[in-house]
Amino acid sequence: MSKLIRNVCMPLVGAIAMLGASQALAGATIINPAGTIAIGVGDHGELNTRDGNVTVNGEGYTGVAYKFPDGSWRDATSPGCQCEGWGVSVNGSVSGYSNVSTDGVGNNLTQTAFSSTASTALVTTGLTSLPGLTVTHSFTPATTAAGVLYRAHVTIANTTGATVNDVQYVRVMDWDVPPTEFSELVTIKGTGTTTLLDTSHNDGFATANPLGSTSPITAGTLNTDFSKVGPNDHGAYFKFNFGSIEDGKAYEFDIFYGAAPDEAGAIAAIGAEGIELYSLGQSSSPTASPITYIFGFKGVGGRPIEPPTGVPEPGSLALLALACAGLWGSRRRVAK
């Protein structure tokens, strides 16, 4: 995708769509208690919002931001294109979706609830043309890897009065990983064991509408695992099919967003949370920054694909290193 389209045309389309919206809504930027991860939750549960923006490289938006060692917040989804969003469809004929730059916000969606605290946010939206079909995104720090990951618990609830079939959900993002925004390395893993996954690839600019057509940016990334493809300006697209939801029932699953100081820390967090399917976004210059950004799923018909190794806090890592050094020194002294 040319930079003219990505940097000028796509944001303009999103702006026009937002100007046409009749709802006066407000998003929120939330920060985990450790002060390491900030998530910008938009009006309908998409990421990238101006409200409470903390980042220095996101053109006034926060999407998925990490606090770098120098104290600056750097974002990996908002620079250049606020392309992160979601969509739901049922019965193969009706859909609602929201993505700031790619689609505009609130297509056939009505916000019914939005609340936030300093570290949490909850937003519920309904399908405007199908009352009773609602999607709730509840953002909280992750259970185990709270210093690395945010969890978005998603509930697709059906109170329409009838069973809905062919329930599809899309989540898509364009990675723009600092300090090499628009030229990152992207990984996707877990496609072979995630039974409810319908489509995956590396087009982060794809529509969030499940009924829309998509295709990968790079050959060899469609419906398969791949590691560190790039450098390129690309991202991650996932579409799931949850089958049927009876009236009065719901389907629930989790999405994870975050970042770690390096790839090993990211994999440890993924293992600790039992994530089944994930994408990593990394700078194309690891020596400039090893920070690794994370986008993952759980409860989507897969199994944990990384072993749980624990996620020590930075202080704990330092203490562990000192302890190991002491044990090694003691061992050497005994050996003499």
C-alpha positions as CSV (number, residue, x, y, z in Angstrom):
1,M,0.0,0.0,0.0
2,S,1.4,3.4,-1.0
3,K,2.2,5.9,1.7
4,L,-0.1,8.4,0.1
5,I,-3.0,6.0,0.5
6,R,-2.0,4.9,4.0
7,N,-1.0,8.3,5.4
8,V,-3.6,10.6,3.7
9,C,-6.5,8.8,2.0
10,M,-7.3,6.2,4.7
11,P,-7.3,8.6,7.6
12,L,-9.5,11.0,5.5
13,V,-12.0,8.2,4.9
14,G,-12.1,7.5,8.6
15,A,-12.5,11.2,9.5
16,I,-15.4,11.5,7.0
17,A,-17.1,8.5,8.5
18,M,-16.7,9.9,12.0
19,L,-18.1,13.2,11.0
20,G,-21.2,11.5,9.7
21,A,-21.8,9.6,13.0
22,S,-24.7,10.9,15.1
23,Q,-23.4,9.6,18.5
24,A,-21.3,11.9,20.8
25,L,-19.0,9.3,22.2
26,A,-15.7,9.2,24.2
27,G,-13.0,6.6,24.4
28,A,-10.3,6.2,27.1
29,T,-6.6,5.5,27.4
30,I,-6.0,3.1,30.3
31,I,-2.6,2.2,31.9
32,N,-1.8,-1.0,33.8
33,P,-0.8,-0.6,37.5
34,A,2.8,-1.3,36.7
35,G,2.9,1.7,34.4
36,T,4.3,-0.2,31.5
37,I,1.5,-0.7,29.0
38,A,-1.2,1.8,27.8
39,I,-4.2,0.8,25.7
40,G,-6.3,3.3,23.8
41,V,-9.9,2.0,23.7
42,G,-12.1,3.6,21.2
43,D,-15.8,4.3,21.2
44,H,-16.9,0.8,20.1
45,G,-14.0,-1.3,21.4
46,E,-11.6,-0.7,18.5
47,L,-8.1,0.6,19.6
48,N,-6.5,4.0,18.8
49,T,-8.1,6.9,20.6
50,R,-7.1,10.6,21.2
51,D,-8.7,10.6,24.6
52,G,-6.0,10.6,27.3
53,N,-3.3,10.1,24.7
54,V,0.1,9.3,26.2
55,T,2.3,8.5,23.2
56,V,5.0,10.5,21.5
57,N,5.0,8.8,18.1
58,G,1.3,8.1,17.5
59,E,0.1,11.4,16.0
60,G,-2.1,12.2,18.9
61,Y,-3.5,8.7,19.4
62,T,-2.8,5.8,21.7
63,G,-3.4,2.2,20.6
64,V,-0.9,-0.3,22.1
65,A,1.8,1.7,23.8
66,Y,4.9,0.6,25.8
67,K,6.9,2.8,28.2
68,F,10.5,2.7,26.9
69,P,13.5,2.7,29.3
70,D,14.0,6.5,28.6
71,G,10.5,7.1,30.0
72,S,8.8,7.8,26.7
73,W,5.7,6.1,25.6
74,R,6.0,4.5,22.1
75,D,3.0,3.2,20.2
76,A,2.9,0.3,17.8
77,T,-0.6,0.6,16.2
78,S,-1.3,4.3,15.8
79,P,1.5,5.9,13.8
80,G,0.6,6.7,10.2
81,C,-2.7,4.8,10.2
82,Q,-5.1,4.2,13.1
83,C,-5.8,0.7,11.7
84,E,-6.9,-1.6,14.5
85,G,-10.5,-2.8,14.7
86,W,-13.0,-5.6,14.9
87,G,-16.2,-6.7,13.3
88,V,-19.0,-9.3,13.9
89,S,-21.4,-10.9,11.4
90,V,-24.3,-13.4,11.7
91,N,-26.4,-15.4,9.3
92,G,-24.0,-14.6,6.5
93,S,-25.9,-11.4,5.8
94,V,-25.6,-8.8,8.6
95,S,-22.5,-7.3,10.1
96,G,-21.2,-4.5,12.2
97,Y,-17.6,-3.3,12.4
98,S,-15.3,-0.5,13.5
99,N,-11.8,0.5,12.6
100,V,-10.8,4.2,12.8
101,S,-8.8,4.6,9.5
102,T,-9.7,1.6,7.4
103,D,-13.5,1.5,7.8
104,G,-14.5,4.4,10.0
105,V,-16.1,3.8,13.4
106,G,-19.5,2.4,14.2
107,N,-20.7,0.8,11.0
108,N,-24.1,-0.6,11.9
109,L,-23.1,-0.5,15.5
110,T,-24.8,1.3,18.4
111,Q,-22.9,1.9,21.7
112,T,-25.0,0.9,24.6
113,A,-22.5,1.2,27.5
114,F,-19.0,2.7,28.0
115,S,-17.2,3.0,31.4
116,S,-13.5,3.2,32.4
117,T,-11.2,3.6,35.3
118,A,-7.5,4.4,35.3
119,S,-6.6,0.8,34.3
120,T,-9.8,-0.7,32.9
121,A,-12.5,-0.1,30.2
122,L,-15.7,-1.8,29.3
123,V,-17.7,-1.1,26.1
124,T,-20.8,-2.8,24.8
125,T,-22.1,-2.3,21.3
126,G,-25.1,-3.7,19.5
127,L,-25.9,-4.4,15.9
128,T,-28.1,-1.5,14.9
129,S,-30.1,-3.6,12.3
130,L,-30.4,-6.6,14.6
131,P,-31.5,-5.6,18.1
132,G,-30.5,-8.1,20.8
133,L,-27.1,-9.0,19.3
134,T,-24.4,-7.3,21.4
135,V,-20.7,-7.5,21.7
136,T,-18.9,-6.5,24.9
137,H,-15.2,-5.8,25.2
138,S,-13.9,-5.7,28.8
139,F,-10.3,-4.5,29.1
140,T,-8.3,-5.4,32.2
141,P,-4.7,-6.1,33.0
142,A,-4.0,-9.8,32.3
143,T,-4.2,-12.3,35.1
144,T,-0.7,-13.6,35.3
145,A,1.4,-11.4,33.0
146,A,-0.2,-8.1,34.2
147,G,3.0,-6.2,33.7
148,V,3.2,-7.2,30.0
149,L,-0.3,-7.9,28.7
150,Y,-3.8,-6.4,28.7
151,R,-6.7,-8.8,28.3
152,A,-9.9,-7.9,26.4
153,H,-12.6,-10.3,27.4
154,V,-15.1,-10.5,24.6
155,T,-18.7,-11.6,25.0
156,I,-21.0,-12.0,21.9
157,A,-24.5,-12.3,23.4
158,N,-27.7,-13.2,21.6
159,T,-31.1,-12.0,22.9
160,T,-32.7,-11.6,19.5
161,G,-35.4,-14.2,20.1
162,A,-33.9,-16.7,17.7
163,T,-30.7,-18.6,17.1
164,V,-28.1,-16.8,15.0
165,N,-25.8,-18.9,12.8
166,D,-22.5,-18.5,11.1
167,V,-21.2,-16.1,13.8
168,Q,-18.0,-14.6,12.6
169,Y,-15.6,-12.2,14.4
170,V,-12.7,-10.4,12.9
171,R,-9.8,-8.6,14.7
172,V,-7.2,-6.8,12.6
173,M,-4.3,-4.5,13.2
174,D,-1.5,-2.8,11.3
175,W,1.8,-3.1,13.2
176,D,3.9,0.1,13.2
177,V,6.6,-0.9,15.6
178,P,9.1,1.8,16.9
179,P,11.7,2.9,16.1
180,T,11.2,1.5,12.5
181,E,7.6,2.3,12.0
182,F,6.3,1.1,8.6
183,S,9.1,-1.4,8.3
184,E,8.6,-4.1,10.9
185,L,9.0,-7.9,11.3
186,V,5.7,-9.8,11.9
187,T,5.1,-13.3,13.3
188,I,1.9,-15.3,13.5
189,K,1.8,-18.7,15.4
190,G,-1.0,-21.1,16.4
191,T,-2.9,-21.3,13.1
192,G,-2.6,-25.1,12.8
193,T,-4.1,-25.8,16.2
194,T,-6.8,-23.1,16.4
195,T,-9.9,-25.0,15.2
196,L,-12.2,-21.9,15.1
197,L,-9.9,-19.8,13.0
198,D,-11.3,-19.2,9.5
199,T,-8.7,-16.9,8.0
200,S,-5.4,-15.4,8.9
201,H,-2.7,-13.4,7.1
202,N,-0.5,-10.3,7.4
203,D,-2.7,-7.6,5.9
204,G,-3.2,-5.2,8.8
205,F,-5.0,-2.8,6.5
206,A,-7.8,-5.2,5.7
207,T,-11.5,-4.3,6.4
208,A,-12.8,-5.4,9.8
209,N,-16.1,-6.4,8.2
210,P,-16.3,-10.3,8.3
211,L,-18.3,-10.2,5.1
212,G,-15.7,-8.3,3.2
213,S,-12.9,-9.9,1.1
214,T,-9.3,-9.9,2.2
215,S,-5.9,-11.2,1.0
216,P,-2.4,-11.3,2.4
217,I,0.2,-8.6,1.7
218,T,3.0,-11.2,1.5
219,A,2.8,-14.5,-0.2
220,G,3.0,-17.5,2.1
221,T,1.3,-15.8,5.1
222,L,-2.3,-17.1,4.4
223,N,-3.7,-19.5,7.0
224,T,-0.2,-20.6,8.2
225,D,2.4,-19.9,10.8
226,F,5.3,-17.7,9.9
227,S,8.1,-16.0,11.7
228,K,9.6,-12.5,11.3
229,V,8.3,-11.8,7.8
230,G,9.5,-8.5,6.5
231,P,10.7,-5.8,6.9
232,N,7.4,-4.4,5.5
233,D,4.5,-2.2,6.4
234,H,2.1,-4.9,7.4
235,G,0.2,-6.5,10.4
236,A,-2.1,-9.3,11.4
237,Y,-5.6,-10.3,10.4
238,F,-7.7,-13.0,12.1
239,K,-11.2,-14.1,11.3
240,F,-13.0,-16.7,13.5
241,N,-16.2,-18.7,13.0
242,F,-18.0,-19.5,16.2
243,G,-20.9,-21.4,14.6
244,S,-24.3,-20.8,16.1
245,I,-25.4,-19.0,19.3
246,E,-28.9,-19.9,20.6
247,D,-31.2,-17.2,21.9
248,G,-30.3,-16.3,25.5
249,K,-26.7,-17.7,25.1
250,A,-23.3,-16.1,24.5
251,Y,-19.9,-17.0,23.2
252,E,-16.9,-15.7,25.2
253,F,-13.1,-15.5,24.4
254,D,-10.1,-13.4,25.2
255,I,-7.8,-11.0,23.2
256,F,-4.4,-9.9,24.5
257,Y,-2.4,-6.8,23.8
258,G,0.9,-5.7,25.2
259,A,4.7,-5.5,24.9
260,A,7.8,-7.0,26.6
261,P,11.4,-5.8,26.8
262,D,12.4,-8.5,24.3
263,E,11.1,-11.6,22.4
264,A,11.9,-14.0,25.3
265,G,9.8,-11.9,27.6
266,A,6.9,-11.8,25.1
267,I,7.0,-15.6,24.7
268,A,7.1,-16.1,28.5
269,A,4.0,-13.8,28.9
270,I,2.2,-15.7,26.1
271,G,2.9,-19.0,27.9
272,A,1.9,-17.7,31.3
273,E,-1.5,-16.7,29.9
274,G,-2.1,-19.9,27.9
275,I,-2.5,-18.0,24.7
276,E,-3.5,-20.2,21.7
277,L,-2.9,-17.9,18.7
278,Y,-0.7,-14.8,18.5
279,S,1.1,-12.3,16.4
280,L,4.4,-10.5,17.4
281,G,5.4,-7.1,16.0
282,Q,9.1,-6.3,16.2
283,S,11.4,-3.6,14.9
284,S,13.3,-4.4,11.7
285,S,16.4,-3.2,13.6
286,P,16.6,-5.3,16.8
287,T,19.8,-3.5,17.8
288,A,17.8,-0.2,17.8
289,S,15.1,-1.7,19.9
290,P,14.4,-5.3,21.0
291,I,10.9,-4.3,22.4
292,T,8.4,-7.0,21.2
293,Y,4.7,-6.1,20.9
294,I,2.0,-8.8,21.3
295,F,-1.5,-9.5,19.9
296,G,-3.0,-12.8,20.9
297,F,-6.2,-14.9,21.5
298,K,-7.5,-17.5,24.0
299,G,-10.7,-19.5,23.9
300,V,-10.8,-19.7,20.1
301,G,-10.7,-23.5,19.8
302,G,-6.9,-23.8,20.2
303,R,-4.5,-24.9,22.8
304,P,-1.6,-23.1,24.6
305,I,1.3,-23.1,22.2
306,E,4.1,-21.8,24.4
307,P,5.1,-23.5,27.7
308,P,4.3,-21.6,30.8
309,T,7.7,-20.5,32.1
310,G,6.6,-17.7,34.4
311,V,6.9,-13.9,33.9
312,P,9.3,-12.5,36.5
313,E,9.1,-8.7,37.1
314,P,12.3,-6.8,36.1
315,G,13.4,-6.5,39.8
316,S,12.9,-10.2,40.3
317,L,15.0,-11.0,37.3
318,A,17.8,-8.9,38.8
319,L,17.6,-10.7,42.1
320,L,17.5,-14.0,40.4
321,A,20.7,-13.2,38.4
322,L,22.4,-12.1,41.6
323,A,21.4,-15.3,43.4
324,C,22.6,-17.5,40.4
325,A,25.9,-15.6,40.4
326,G,26.3,-16.3,44.2
327,L,25.5,-20.0,43.7
328,W,27.9,-20.3,40.9
329,G,30.7,-18.6,42.9
330,S,29.9,-20.9,45.9
331,R,30.1,-23.9,43.6
332,R,33.4,-22.9,42.2
333,R,34.8,-22.4,45.7
334,V,33.6,-25.8,46.8
335,A,35.2,-27.4,43.7
336,K,38.6,-26.1,44.6
